[in-house]
Amino acid sequence: MIPTQLLMVPTYVMFARVGLIDTLAAAMVPWLASVFGIFLMRQFFLSLPAELEEAAVLDGCSRFGTFWRIILPLARPALATLAIFTLLSSWNDLVWPLIAINNPDAFTLQLGITNFQGARRTDWSLLMASNVVATLPLIAFFVVAQKQFIATMTFTGVKG
């Protein structure tokens, strides 16, 4: 629930101590866990009926087996939804990679597009073409995960 801007300095200090500054991992690792993701998955798991887990235990399945064979396949739509939202938020992030990555060889696509703009002159046609190219992976990912995304929205609305 703390704003991302407030966490940038401690995250930078922590990454500098670990040695992740100027790497692509510095741009990806902060997005692996989020409050939204924890809340989304918690709500999804609470919506699953407890009878599923009880039936698996009665059939002799261990707790890990129950999670791996029953709960995790049911959570696939929620995980796909979380992946979509996480990818969208991390893909379009400019501020954190600008702070964490100084090496031009490790720049993210958004940093490259930002540096593509000139101080005196900008070739707008090339800049807009690069923006279209930067959007294509997001569209492709959404088209692939669209079925799971819709399944999450319909599954969480059904109570019974």
VOLO-987458 format. One record per residue: residue number from 1; chain; z, y, x of N, C-alpha, C, O, CB in turn. Coordinates in Angstrom, 1 decimal, decimal comma, m for minus. Atoms other than C-alpha are relative to their C-alpha. Glycine has a CB too. Example, Ala and Ser with C-alpha at 12.3 -4.5 7.8 and 13.67 -1.06 7.14 Angstrom:
2
(r 1; A; (0,0; m1,2; 0,9); (7,8; m4,5; 12,3); (0,0; 1,2; 0,9); (0,7; 1,2; 1,9); (1,2; 0,0; m1,0))
(r 2; A; (0,0; m1,1; m0,9); (7,1; m1,1; 13,7); (0,8; 1,1; m0,8); (0,9; 2,2; m0,3); (m1,4; 0,5; 0,4))
This chain:
160
(r 1; A; (0,0; m1,2; 0,8); (0,0; 0,0; 0,0); (0,0; 1,3; 0,9); (0,0; 2,4; 0,3); (1,2; 0,0; m0,9))
(r 2; A; (0,0; m1,2; m0,9); (0,0; 2,3; 3,1); (m1,5; 0,3; 0,2); (m2,3; m0,6; 0,5); (0,8; m0,4; 1,3))
(r 3; A; (1,4; m0,4; m0,3); (m3,2; 4,3; 3,6); (m0,5; m0,5; 1,4); (0,3; m0,5; 2,3); (m0,2; 1,5; m0,2))
(r 4; A; (0,6; 0,5; m1,2); (m5,5; 3,0; 6,3); (0,1; 1,0; 1,1); (0,3; 0,7; 2,3); (m1,5; m0,4; m0,2))
(r 5; A; (0,0; m1,1; m1,0); (m5,6; 6,4; 8,1); (1,4; 0,0; 0,7); (1,5; 0,4; 1,8); (m0,3; 1,3; m0,7))
(r 6; A; (m1,4; 0,0; m0,6); (m1,8; 6,1; 8,6); (0,2; m1,1; 1,0); (1,0; m1,0; 1,9); (1,0; 0,0; m1,1))
(r 7; A; (m0,1; 1,2; m0,9); (m2,2; 2,7; 10,3); (m0,9; 0,0; 1,2); (m0,8; m0,9; 2,0); (m0,2; m1,2; m0,8))
(r 8; A; (1,0; 0,0; m1,1); (m4,9; 3,7; 12,7); (0,6; 0,1; 1,4); (0,2; m0,6; 2,3); (m1,0; 1,1; m0,2))
(r 9; A; (m0,6; m0,1; m1,3); (m2,7; 4,8; 15,6); (0,8; m1,2; 0,4); (0,6; m1,7; 1,5); (0,9; 1,3; 0,0))
(r 10; A; (m0,7; 1,2; m0,5); (m0,3; 1,8; 15,6); (m1,0; m1,2; 0,2); (m0,8; m2,0; 1,1); (1,0; m0,4; m1,1))
(r 11; A; (0,9; 1,0; m0,2); (m3,3; m0,5; 15,2); (m0,8; 0,1; 1,3); (m1,0; m0,8; 2,0); (m1,0; m0,1; m1,2))
(r 12; A; (0,7; m0,2; m1,3); (m5,1; 1,1; 18,1); (0,9; m0,3; 1,2); (0,5; m1,0; 2,2); (m0,4; 1,5; 0,1))
(r 13; A; (m0,9; 0,3; m1,1); (m2,0; 0,8; 20,3); (0,2; m1,5; 0,1); (0,2; m2,0; 1,3); (1,4; 0,7; m0,3))
(r 14; A; (m0,1; 1,4; 0,0); (m1,6; m2,8; 19,3); (m1,2; m0,7; 0,6); (m1,1; m1,6; 1,4); (0,3; m0,6; m1,4))
(r 15; A; (1,2; 0,6; m0,5); (m5,2; m3,6; 20,0); (m0,2; 0,3; 1,5); (m0,8; m0,5; 2,3); (m1,2; 0,5; m0,7))
(r 16; A; (0,1; m0,3; m1,5); (m5,1; m1,8; 23,4); (0,9; m0,9; 0,8); (0,5; m1,3; 1,9); (0,4; 1,5; 0,2))
(r 17; A; (m0,9; 0,9; m0,7); (m2,1; m3,9; 24,4); (m0,6; m1,4; 0,1); (m0,4; m2,1; 1,1); (1,4; 0,0; m0,6))
(r 18; A; (0,5; 1,4; 0,0); (m3,9; m7,1; 23,5); (m1,4; 0,0; 0,7); (m1,8; m1,1; 1,2); (m0,3; m0,5; m1,5))
(r 19; A; (1,3; m0,1; m0,7); (m7,2; m5,9; 25,1); (m1,2; m0,2; m0,8); (m2,2; m0,6; m0,4); (0,0; m1,1; 1,1))
(r 20; A; (1,1; 0,1; 0,9); (m9,4; m5,8; 22,1); (m0,8; 1,2; m0,2); (m1,8; 1,2; m0,9); (0,5; m0,5; m1,3))
(r 21; A; (0,8; m1,3; 0,1); (m10,6; m2,2; 22,4); (m1,3; m0,2; 0,7); (m1,4; m0,9; 1,7); (0,8; 1,2; 0,6))
(r 22; A; (1,3; 0,1; m0,5); (m14,3; m1,9; 23,0); (m0,6; m1,4; m0,2); (m1,5; m1,8; 0,6); (m0,1; 0,4; 1,5))
(r 23; A; (0,6; 1,3; 0,3); (m15,1; m5,3; 21,5); (m0,3; 0,1; m1,5); (0,3; 0,9; m2,3); (0,9; m1,2; 0,3))
(r 24; A; (0,3; 0,1; 1,4); (m16,6; m6,2; 18,1); (1,2; m0,6; m0,8); (1,3; m0,3; m2,0); (m1,2; m0,9; m0,2))
(r 25; A; (m1,2; 0,5; 0,7); (m13,3; m8,0; 17,3); (0,9; 1,1; m0,4); (1,5; 1,0; m1,4); (0,7; m1,0; 1,0))
(r 26; A; (m0,8; m1,1; 0,4); (m11,6; m4,7; 17,2); (m0,5; 0,6; m1,3); (0,3; 1,2; m2,1); (m0,1; 1,1; 1,1))
(r 27; A; (0,5; m0,5; 1,3); (m13,9; m3,7; 14,3); (0,2; m1,0; m1,1); (0,3; m0,6; m2,3); (m1,5; 0,3; 0,2))
(r 28; A; (m0,1; 1,0; 1,1); (m13,4; m7,0; 12,4); (1,4; m0,4; m0,3); (1,7; m0,6; m1,5); (m0,8; m1,2; 0,4))
(r 29; A; (m1,3; 0,5; 0,2); (m9,8; m8,1; 12,9); (0,9; 0,8; m1,0); (1,6; 0,1; m1,8); (0,7; m0,1; 1,3))
(r 30; A; (m0,8; m0,7; 1,0); (m8,1; m5,3; 10,9); (m0,3; m0,3; m1,4); (0,5; m0,1; m2,3); (0,0; 1,5; 0,3))
(r 31; A; (0,4; 0,2; 1,4); (m10,0; m6,3; 7,8); (0,3; m1,4; m0,5); (0,0; m1,7; m1,6); (m1,5; 0,3; m0,2))
(r 32; A; (m0,2; 1,4; 0,4); (m9,0; m10,0; 7,8); (1,1; m0,2; m1,0); (1,0; m1,1; m1,9); (0,3; m0,8; 1,2))
(r 33; A; (m1,0; 0,1; 1,1); (m5,9; m9,4; 5,7); (0,2; 1,4; m0,6); (0,3; 2,4; 0,1); (1,4; m0,5; 0,6))
(r 34; A; (m0,2; m1,3; 0,7); (m5,4; m6,7; 3,1); (1,0; m0,2; m1,1); (1,1; m1,3; m1,6); (m1,3; 0,6; m0,4))
(r 35; A; (m0,9; 0,1; 1,1); (m2,9; m5,9; 0,4); (m0,8; m0,4; m1,3); (m0,3; m1,2; m2,1); (0,7; 1,4; m0,2))
(r 36; A; (0,8; 0,3; 1,2); (m5,7; m6,1; m2,2); (m0,3; m1,5; 0,0); (m0,3; m2,1; m1,0); (m1,3; 0,8; 0,1))
(r 37; A; (0,3; 1,4; m0,1); (m6,7; m9,6; m0,9); (1,2; m0,8; m0,4); (1,1; m1,8; m1,1); (m0,5; m0,3; 1,4))
(r 38; A; (m1,2; 0,7; 0,3); (m3,1; m10,8; m1,1); (0,3; 0,0; m1,5); (0,6; m1,0; m2,1); (1,2; 0,5; 0,8))
(r 39; A; (m0,3; m0,2; 1,4); (m2,7; m9,4; m4,6); (m1,1; m0,8; m0,8); (m0,7; m1,5; m1,8); (m0,1; 1,5; m0,4))
(r 40; A; (1,1; 0,7; 0,7); (m6,1; m10,8; m5,8); (0,2; m1,5; 0,0); (0,2; m2,2; m1,0); (m1,3; 0,3; 0,6))
(r 41; A; (m0,2; 1,4; m0,1); (m5,4; m14,3; m4,5); (1,3; m0,5; m0,7); (1,3; m1,5; m1,3); (0,1; m0,4; 1,5))
(r 42; A; (m1,2; 0,3; 0,7); (m1,8; m14,3; m5,8); (m0,2; m0,1; m1,5); (0,2; m1,0; m2,1); (1,1; 1,0; 0,3))
(r 43; A; (0,2; 0,0; 1,5); (m2,9; m13,4; m9,3); (m0,9; m1,2; m0,4); (m0,7; m1,7; m1,5); (m0,7; 1,3; m0,4))
(r 44; A; (0,8; 1,1; 0,3); (m5,6; m16,0; m9,2); (0,7; m1,3; 0,0); (0,6; m2,2; m0,9); (m1,2; m0,1; 1,0))
(r 45; A; (m0,8; 1,3; m0,1); (m3,2; m18,8; m8,1); (1,0; 0,0; m1,1); (1,3; m1,1; m1,6); (0,7; m0,1; 1,4))
(r 46; A; (m1,0; 0,0; 1,2); (m0,7; m17,7; m10,8); (m0,7; m0,4; m1,3); (m0,1; m0,9; m2,2); (0,6; 1,3; m0,1))
(r 47; A; (0,8; 0,3; 1,2); (m3,5; m18,1; m13,4); (m0,3; m1,5; m0,1); (m0,7; m2,0; m1,2); (m1,2; 0,8; m0,1))
(r 48; A; (0,3; 1,4; 0,0); (m4,0; m21,8; m12,4); (1,1; m0,7; m0,7); (2,3; m0,4; m0,5); (m0,3; m0,6; 1,4))
(r 49; A; (m1,1; 0,7; 0,6); (m2,1; m24,2; m14,6); (0,8; m0,9; 0,9); (0,2; m1,5; 1,8); (m0,6; m0,9; m1,2))
(r 50; A; (m0,9; 0,8; m0,9); (0,9; m25,9; m12,9); (m0,2; m1,5; m0,2); (0,1; m2,3; 0,6); (1,4; 0,4; m0,3))
(r 51; A; (0,2; 1,4; 0,3); (m0,1; m29,2; m14,6); (m1,0; m0,6; 1,0); (m0,9; m1,8; 1,3); (m0,5; m0,1; m1,4))
(r 52; A; (1,0; 0,6; m1,0); (m3,0; m29,6; m12,0); (0,8; m0,5; 1,2); (0,5; m1,6; 1,7); (m1,0; 1,1; 0,3))
(r 53; A; (m0,8; 0,4; m1,2); (m0,5; m29,7; m9,1); (0,9; m1,1; m0,4); (1,0; m2,0; 0,5); (0,7; 1,2; 0,5))
(r 54; A; (m0,9; 1,1; 0,4); (1,9; m31,9; m11,0); (m0,8; m1,3; m0,1); (m0,2; m2,4; 0,3); (0,7; 0,3; m1,3))
(r 55; A; (0,8; 1,2; 0,1); (m0,9; m34,4; m11,8); (m0,4; m0,5; 1,3); (m0,4; m1,8; 1,5); (m1,2; 0,3; m0,9))
(r 56; A; (0,3; 0,4; m1,3); (m1,9; m34,5; m8,2); (1,2; m0,7; 0,7); (1,0; m1,7; 1,4); (m0,6; 1,2; 0,8))
(r 57; A; (m1,3; 0,6; m0,6); (1,7; m35,2; m7,1); (0,2; m1,3; m0,6); (0,6; m2,3; 0,1); (1,2; 1,0; m0,2))
(r 58; A; (m0,2; 1,3; 0,7); (2,0; m38,0; m9,7); (m1,0; m1,0; 0,5); (m0,7; m2,2; 0,6); (m0,2; 0,2; m1,5))
(r 59; A; (1,1; 0,9; m0,5); (m1,3; m39,5; m8,3); (0,3; m0,3; 1,5); (m0,5; m1,1; 2,0); (m1,3; 0,6; m0,2))
(r 60; A; (m0,3; 0,4; m1,4); (0,3; m39,6; m4,8); (m0,6; 0,9; 1,0); (m0,6; 0,6; 2,2); (m0,4; m1,4; 0,3))
(r 61; A; (0,6; m0,9; m1,0); (m1,3; m36,6; m3,2); (1,1; 0,9; 0,6); (2,0; 1,3; 0,0); (m1,1; 0,9; m0,7))
(r 62; A; (m1,0; m0,9; m0,7); (0,6; m34,6; m0,6); (m0,2; 1,4; m0,4); (m1,2; 1,7; m1,0); (m0,1; m0,2; 1,6))
(r 63; A; (0,2; m1,4; 0,4); (1,1; m30,9; m0,9); (m1,2; 0,6; 0,7); (m1,9; 1,4; 0,0); (1,3; 0,8; 0,5))
(r 64; A; (1,2; m0,5; m0,7); (m1,6; m30,2; 1,7); (m1,2; m0,6; m0,7); (m2,2; 0,1; m0,9); (0,0; m0,4; 1,5))
(r 65; A; (1,1; 0,6; 0,6); (m3,9; m32,7; 0,0); (m0,3; 0,6; m1,4); (m1,4; 0,8; m1,8); (0,3; m1,5; m0,2))
(r 66; A; (0,2; m0,7; 1,3); (m3,3; m31,0; m3,4); (m0,6; 1,3; 0,2); (m1,5; 1,7; m0,5); (1,4; 0,2; m0,7))
(r 67; A; (0,6; m1,3; m0,3); (m4,1; m27,7; m1,9); (m1,5; m0,2; 0,4); (m2,3; 0,5; m0,1); (0,8; 0,8; 1,1))
(r 68; A; (1,4; 0,2; m0,6); (m7,2; m29,0; 0,0); (m1,0; m0,5; m1,0); (m2,1; m0,1; m1,1); (0,1; m0,9; 1,2))
(r 69; A; (1,0; 0,7; 0,8); (m8,7; m31,2; m2,7); (m0,1; 0,6; m1,5); (m1,1; 0,4; m2,1); (0,4; m1,4; m0,1))
(r 70; A; (0,0; m0,5; 1,4); (m7,7; m29,4; m6,0); (0,0; 1,5; m0,1); (m0,9; 2,1; m0,7); (1,2; m0,6; m0,7))
(r 71; A; (m0,2; m1,5; 0,2); (m6,5; m25,8; m5,6); (m1,1; 0,7; 0,7); (m1,7; 1,7; 0,2); (1,3; 0,4; 0,6))
(r 72; A; (1,0; m0,7; m0,7); (m8,9; m24,7; m2,9); (m1,4; 0,0; m0,6); (m2,1; 1,0; m0,7); (m0,1; m0,5; 1,4))
(r 73; A; (1,3; 0,0; 0,7); (m12,1; m25,8; m4,7); (0,0; 0,9; m1,2); (m1,0; 1,5; m1,6); (m0,4; m1,4; m0,4))
(r 74; A; (0,0; m0,9; 1,2); (m10,9; m24,0; m7,8); (0,1; 1,5; 0,4); (m0,3; 2,3; m0,4); (1,3; m0,4; m0,8))
(r 75; A; (m0,1; m1,4; m0,5); (m10,2; m20,9; m5,7); (m1,3; 0,5; 0,6); (m1,3; 1,7; 1,0); (1,1; 0,1; 1,0))
(r 76; A; (1,3; m0,5; m0,6); (m13,8; m20,7; m4,4); (m0,5; 1,2; m0,6); (m1,0; 2,1; 0,1); (m1,0; m1,1; m0,1))
(r 77; A; (0,5; m1,3; 0,6); (m14,8; m18,0; m6,9); (0,8; 1,2; 0,4); (0,3; 2,3; 0,7); (m0,1; m0,1; m1,5))
(r 78; A; (m0,9; m1,1; m0,4); (m11,8; m15,9; m6,0); (m0,2; 0,4; 1,5); (m0,2; 1,5; 1,8); (1,5; m0,3; m0,3))
(r 79; A; (0,2; m0,3; m1,4); (m12,4; m16,3; m2,3); (m1,4; 0,7; 0,2); (m1,5; 1,5; 1,1); (0,0; m1,4; 0,8))
(r 80; A; (1,3; m0,7; m0,1); (m16,1; m15,3; m2,8); (0,1; 1,4; m0,4); (m0,5; 2,3; 0,2); (m1,0; m0,7; m0,9))
(r 81; A; (m0,2; m1,4; 0,5); (m15,0; m12,2; m4,7); (0,7; 0,8; 1,1); (0,4; 1,9; 1,4); (0,8; 0,1; m1,3))
(r 82; A; (m0,7; m0,6; m1,1); (m12,5; m11,4; m1,9); (m0,9; 0,3; 1,2); (m0,9; 1,3; 1,9); (1,2; m0,8; 0,4))
(r 83; A; (1,0; m0,2; m1,1); (m15,3; m11,9; 0,7); (m0,9; 1,1; m0,3); (m1,2; 1,9; 0,6); (m0,7; m1,3; 0,2))
(r 84; A; (0,9; m1,1; 0,4); (m17,6; m9,5; m1,2); (0,7; 1,3; 0,2); (0,1; 2,2; 0,9); (m0,5; m0,2; m1,4))
(r 85; A; (m0,7; m1,3; m0,1); (m15,0; m6,8; m1,4); (0,4; 0,3; 1,5); (0,3; 1,5; 1,9); (1,3; 0,0; m0,8))
(r 86; A; (m0,3; m0,2; m1,4); (m13,9; m7,3; 2,2); (m1,2; 0,4; 0,9); (m1,1; 1,3; 1,7); (0,7; m1,2; 0,6))
(r 87; A; (1,2; m0,3; m0,7); (m17,4; m7,3; 3,5); (m0,5; 1,5; m0,3); (m0,9; 2,2; 0,6); (m1,1; m0,9; m0,3))
(r 88; A; (0,5; m1,3; 0,3); (m18,3; m4,1; 1,6); (0,9; 1,1; 0,6); (0,4; 2,1; 1,1); (0,1; 0,2; m1,5))
(r 89; A; (m0,9; m1,1; m0,6); (m15,2; m2,2; 2,9); (m0,1; 0,0; 1,5); (m0,1; 1,1; 2,1); (1,4; m0,3; m0,4))
(r 90; A; (0,1; 0,0; m1,5); (m15,6; m3,3; 6,5); (m1,4; 0,4; 0,4); (m1,5; 1,0; 1,5); (0,4; m1,4; 0,5))
(r 91; A; (1,4; m0,3; m0,4); (m19,4; m3,0; 6,6); (m0,2; 1,5; 0,0); (m0,9; 2,0; 0,9); (m1,0; m0,7; m0,9))
(r 92; A; (0,3; m1,5; 0,1); (m19,4; 0,7; 5,5); (1,1; 0,8; 0,8); (1,0; 2,0; 0,7); (0,0; 0,3; m1,4))
(r 93; A; (m1,0; m0,8; m0,7); (m16,4; 1,7; 7,7); (m0,6; 0,6; 1,2); (m1,3; 0,0; 2,0); (1,2; m1,0; 0,4))
(r 94; A; (0,5; m0,8; m1,2); (m17,2; 4,4; 10,2); (1,1; 0,4; 0,9); (1,0; 0,5; 2,1); (m0,8; 1,2; m0,5))
(r 95; A; (m1,1; m0,7; m0,7); (m13,9; 5,9; 11,2); (0,7; m1,0; 1,0); (0,8; m0,7; 2,2); (1,1; 0,5; m0,9))
(r 96; A; (m0,7; 0,9; m0,9); (m12,1; 2,8; 12,6); (m0,9; m0,5; 1,2); (m0,4; m0,5; 2,3); (0,5; m1,2; m0,7))
(r 97; A; (0,9; 0,4; m1,1); (m15,1; 1,5; 14,7); (m0,2; 1,2; 1,0); (m0,4; 1,0; 2,2); (m1,3; m0,5; m0,4))
(r 98; A; (0,2; m1,2; m0,9); (m15,6; 5,1; 16,0); (1,2; 0,2; 0,9); (1,1; 0,7; 2,0); (m0,2; 1,2; m0,9))
(r 99; A; (m1,2; m0,1; m0,9); (m12,0; 5,0; 17,3); (0,1; m1,1; 0,9); (0,5; m0,9; 2,1); (1,2; 0,1; m0,9))
(r 100; A; (m0,3; 1,2; m0,8); (m11,8; 1,5; 18,5); (m1,2; m0,4; 1,0); (m0,9; m1,2; 1,9); (0,2; m1,2; m0,9))
(r 101; A; (1,1; 0,4; m0,8); (m15,3; 1,1; 20,1); (m0,6; 1,2; 0,7); (m1,1; 2,1; 0,1); (m1,1; m0,7; m0,8))
(r 102; A; (0,5; m1,0; m0,8); (m16,4; 3,3; 22,9); (m1,3; m0,4; 0,8); (m2,1; 0,4; 1,2); (1,0; 0,5; 1,0))
(r 103; A; (1,2; 0,5; m0,7); (m19,1; 1,1; 24,5); (m1,2; 0,0; m0,9); (m1,1; m0,7; m2,0); (0,4; m1,5; 0,5))
(r 104; A; (1,1; 0,0; 0,9); (m22,5; 1,8; 23,0); (m0,6; m1,4; m0,2); (m1,3; m1,6; m1,2); (m1,1; 0,9; 0,6))
(r 105; A; (0,6; 1,3; 0,2); (m23,5; m1,9; 23,5); (0,8; m0,7; m1,1); (0,3; m1,7; m1,7); (0,1; m0,8; 1,3))
(r 106; A; (m0,8; 0,7; 1,0); (m20,7; m2,9; 21,0); (0,1; 0,8; m1,3); (0,8; 0,4; m2,2); (1,4; m0,2; 0,5))
(r 107; A; (0,0; m0,8; 1,2); (m21,4; m0,3; 18,4); (m0,4; m0,8; m1,3); (m1,2; m1,7; m1,2); (m1,0; 1,2; 0,1))
(r 108; A; (0,4; 0,6; 1,3); (m21,6; m1,4; 14,7); (m1,2; 0,7; m0,5); (m1,7; 1,7; 0,1); (1,2; 0,1; m1,0))
(r 109; A; (1,2; m0,6; 0,5); (m24,6; m0,6; 12,7); (0,2; 1,4; m0,5); (m0,7; 2,3; m0,3); (m0,6; m0,9; m1,2))
(r 110; A; (m0,3; m1,3; 0,4); (m23,0; 2,4; 11,1); (0,2; 1,0; 1,1); (m0,3; 2,2; 1,0); (1,2; 0,0; m0,9))
(r 111; A; (m0,1; m0,9; m1,2); (m22,1; 3,9; 14,5); (m1,3; 0,2; 0,6); (m1,6; 1,4; 1,0); (1,0; m0,7; 1,0))
(r 112; A; (1,3; m0,2; m0,5); (m25,6; 3,3; 15,6); (m0,8; 1,0; m0,8); (m1,5; 1,8; m0,2); (m0,8; m1,3; 0,1))
(r 113; A; (0,7; m0,9; 0,9); (m27,0; 5,1; 12,6); (0,5; 1,4; 0,2); (m0,3; 2,4; 0,2); (0,1; m0,4; m1,5))
(r 114; A; (m0,6; m1,3; m0,2); (m24,6; 8,0; 13,1); (m0,4; 0,6; 1,3); (m0,7; 1,8; 1,4); (1,5; m0,1; 0,0))
(r 115; A; (0,5; m0,5; m1,2); (m25,6; 8,3; 16,7); (m1,5; 0,2; 0,1); (m2,0; 0,9; 1,0); (0,4; m0,9; 1,2))
(r 116; A; (1,4; m0,2; 0,1); (m29,2; 8,2; 15,7); (m0,4; 1,4; m0,4); (m1,5; 1,9; m0,2); (m0,6; m1,0; m1,0))
(r 117; A; (0,3; m1,3; 0,4); (m28,9; 11,6; 14,2); (0,1; 0,9; 1,3); (1,0; 0,8; 2,1); (1,1; 0,5; m1,0))
(r 118; A; (0,0; m0,9; m1,1); (m29,7; 14,3; 16,7); (0,8; 1,3; m0,2); (1,1; 1,7; m1,4); (m1,4; 0,4; 0,4))
(r 119; A; (m0,8; m1,3; 0,1); (m27,7; 17,5; 17,4); (m0,9; 1,1; m0,4); (m0,5; 2,0; m1,2); (0,7; 0,3; 1,4))
(r 120; A; (0,9; m1,1; 0,3); (m30,7; 19,7; 17,1); (m1,1; m0,4; m1,1); (m1,5; 0,4; m1,9); (m0,7; 0,5; 1,2))
(r 121; A; (1,1; 0,5; 0,8); (m33,3; 17,6; 15,3); (0,3; m1,4; m0,5); (0,7; m2,2; 0,3); (m1,4; 0,1; 0,7))
(r 122; A; (m0,2; 1,4; 0,6); (m33,1; 14,5; 13,0); (m1,3; m0,4; m0,6); (m1,8; 0,3; m1,5); (1,2; 0,0; m1,0))
(r 123; A; (1,1; 0,6; 0,7); (m36,0; 12,3; 12,1); (0,4; m0,7; m1,2); (0,8; m1,8; m1,2); (m0,8; m0,9; 1,0))
(r 124; A; (m0,5; 0,5; 1,2); (m35,1; 11,8; 8,5); (m0,6; m1,3; m0,5); (0,0; m2,1; m1,1); (0,0; 1,1; m1,0))
(r 125; A; (0,7; 1,2; 0,5); (m37,7; 9,2; 7,7); (0,6; m1,3; 0,8); (0,8; m2,3; 0,1); (m1,5; 0,1; 0,2))
(r 126; A; (m0,5; 1,1; m0,7); (m36,4; 6,9; 10,5); (1,5; m0,2; m0,4); (1,9; m1,4; m0,4); (m0,1; 0,2; 1,5))
(r 127; A; (m1,4; 0,1; 0,4); (m32,8; 7,6; 9,5); (0,1; m0,7; m1,4); (1,0; m1,6; m1,5); (0,7; 1,4; 0,0))
(r 128; A; (m0,1; 0,7; 1,3); (m33,4; 6,6; 5,9); (m0,5; m1,4; 0,0); (0,0; m2,3; m0,7); (m0,9; 0,8; m1,0))
(r 129; A; (0,5; 1,4; m0,2); (m35,4; 3,5; 7,0); (1,2; m0,8; 0,6); (1,3; m2,0; 0,2); (m1,2; 0,0; 0,9))
(r 130; A; (m1,1; 0,7; m0,6); (m32,4; 2,5; 9,1); (1,1; m0,2; m1,0); (1,8; m1,3; m1,0); (0,6; 0,7; 1,2))
(r 131; A; (m1,0; 0,2; 1,0); (m30,1; 3,0; 6,1); (m0,4; m1,1; m1,0); (0,4; m1,9; m1,5); (0,2; 1,3; m0,8))
(r 132; A; (0,5; 1,1; 0,8); (m32,3; 0,7; 4,0); (0,2; m1,3; 0,7); (0,7; m2,3; 0,1); (m1,5; 0,2; m0,4))
(r 133; A; (m0,2; 1,2; m0,7); (m32,2; m1,9; 6,7); (1,5; m0,4; 0,1); (1,9; m1,6; 0,1); (m0,5; 0,1; 1,5))
(r 134; A; (m1,4; 0,3; 0,0); (m28,4; m1,6; 6,9); (0,5; m0,5; m1,3); (1,6; m1,1; m1,4); (0,8; 1,3; 0,4))
(r 135; A; (m0,5; 0,5; 1,3); (m28,1; m2,2; 3,2); (m0,5; m1,4; m0,4); (0,1; m2,0; m1,2); (m0,5; 1,0; m1,1))
(r 136; A; (0,6; 1,3; 0,3); (m30,3; m5,3; 3,1); (1,0; m1,2; 0,1); (1,1; m2,1; m0,8); (m1,2; m0,3; 0,8))
(r 137; A; (m0,9; 1,2; m0,1); (m27,6; m7,8; 4,4); (1,1; 0,0; m1,1); (1,5; m1,0; m1,6); (0,8; 0,1; 1,3))
(r 138; A; (m1,0; m0,1; 1,1); (m25,1; m6,5; 1,7); (m0,6; m0,5; m1,3); (0,0; m1,2; m2,0); (0,5; 1,4; m0,1))
(r 139; A; (0,7; 0,5; 1,2); (m27,7; m7,1; m1,0); (m0,2; m1,5; 0,0); (0,0; m2,1; m1,0); (m1,3; 0,8; m0,2))
(r 140; A; (0,2; 1,4; m0,1); (m28,5; m10,5; 0,3); (1,3; m0,8; m0,2); (1,3; m1,8; m0,9); (m0,6; m0,4; 1,4))
(r 141; A; (m1,3; 0,7; 0,2); (m24,8; m11,5; 0,5); (0,4; 0,1; m1,4); (1,0; m0,9; m1,9); (1,1; 0,7; 0,9))
(r 142; A; (m0,4; 0,0; 1,4); (m24,2; m10,3; m3,0); (m0,8; m0,9; m0,9); (m0,3; m1,5; m1,8); (m0,1; 1,5; m0,6))
(r 143; A; (0,9; 0,9; 0,8); (m27,2; m12,2; m4,4); (0,5; m1,4; 0,2); (0,5; m2,2; m0,8); (m1,4; 0,2; 0,4))
(r 144; A; (m0,4; 1,4; m0,3); (m25,9; m15,4; m2,7); (1,4; m0,2; m0,7); (1,6; m1,3; m1,3); (0,1; m0,2; 1,5))
(r 145; A; (m1,3; 0,1; 0,5); (m22,3; m14,8; m3,9); (0,2; 0,4; m1,5); (1,3; 0,4; m2,0); (1,0; 0,7; 0,8))
(r 146; A; (m0,1; m0,6; 1,4); (m23,1; m13,4; m7,4); (0,5; m1,0; m1,0); (1,3; m0,6; m1,8); (m1,4; 0,5; m0,4))
(r 147; A; (m0,5; 1,1; 0,9); (m22,5; m16,7; m9,2); (1,5; m0,2; 0,1); (2,2; m0,3; m0,9); (m0,8; m1,3; 0,3))
(r 148; A; (m1,4; 0,2; m0,2); (m19,1; m17,1; m7,7); (0,8; 1,3; m0,5); (1,9; 1,2; m1,0); (0,4; m0,2; 1,5))
(r 149; A; (m0,6; m1,3; 0,5); (m18,3; m13,4; m8,4); (0,2; 0,0; m1,5); (1,3; 0,4; m2,0); (m0,8; 1,2; 0,5))
(r 150; A; (0,0; 0,0; 1,5); (m19,1; m13,8; m12,1); (1,0; m1,1; m0,5); (1,7; m0,9; m1,4); (m1,4; m0,2; m0,5))
(r 151; A; (m0,9; 1,1; 0,3); (m17,2; m17,1; m12,2); (1,5; 0,5; 0,1); (2,3; 0,1; m0,7); (m0,2; m1,2; 0,8))
(r 152; A; (m1,3; m0,5; m0,1); (m14,1; m15,3; m11,0); (0,4; 0,9; m1,1); (1,5; 0,8; m1,7); (0,2; 0,8; 1,3))
(r 153; A; (m0,3; m0,9; 1,1); (m14,3; m12,6; m13,6); (0,1; m0,7; m1,3); (1,0; m0,3; m2,1); (m1,1; 1,1; m0,1))
(r 154; A; (m0,1; 0,8; 1,2); (m14,8; m15,1; m16,4); (1,2; m0,9; 0,0); (1,9; m1,1; m1,0); (m1,2; m0,8; m0,3))
(r 155; A; (m1,1; 1,0; m0,1); (m12,1; m17,5; m15,1); (1,3; 0,8; m0,2); (2,2; 0,2; m0,9); (0,0; m0,7; 1,3))
(r 156; A; (m1,3; m0,7; 0,1); (m9,4; m14,8; m14,9); (0,2; 0,5; m1,4); (1,4; 0,9; m1,8); (0,1; 1,1; 1,0))
(r 157; A; (m0,1; m0,5; 1,4); (m10,1; m13,7; m18,5); (0,4; m1,1; m1,0); (0,8; m0,7; m2,1); (m1,2; 0,7; m0,4))
(r 158; A; (m0,3; 1,1; 0,9); (m9,5; m17,1; m20,0); (1,4; m0,4; 0,2); (1,9; m0,8; 1,2); (m1,0; m1,2; 0,3))
(r 159; A; (m1,4; 0,4; 0,1); (m5,9; m17,9; m21,0); (0,1; m1,2; m0,9); (m0,6; m1,1; m2,0); (0,9; 1,2; m0,3))
(r 160; A; (m0,1; 1,1; 0,9); (m4,9; m21,1; m22,5); (1,1; m1,0; 0,3); (1,3; m2,0; m0,4); (m1,3; m0,8; m0,1))
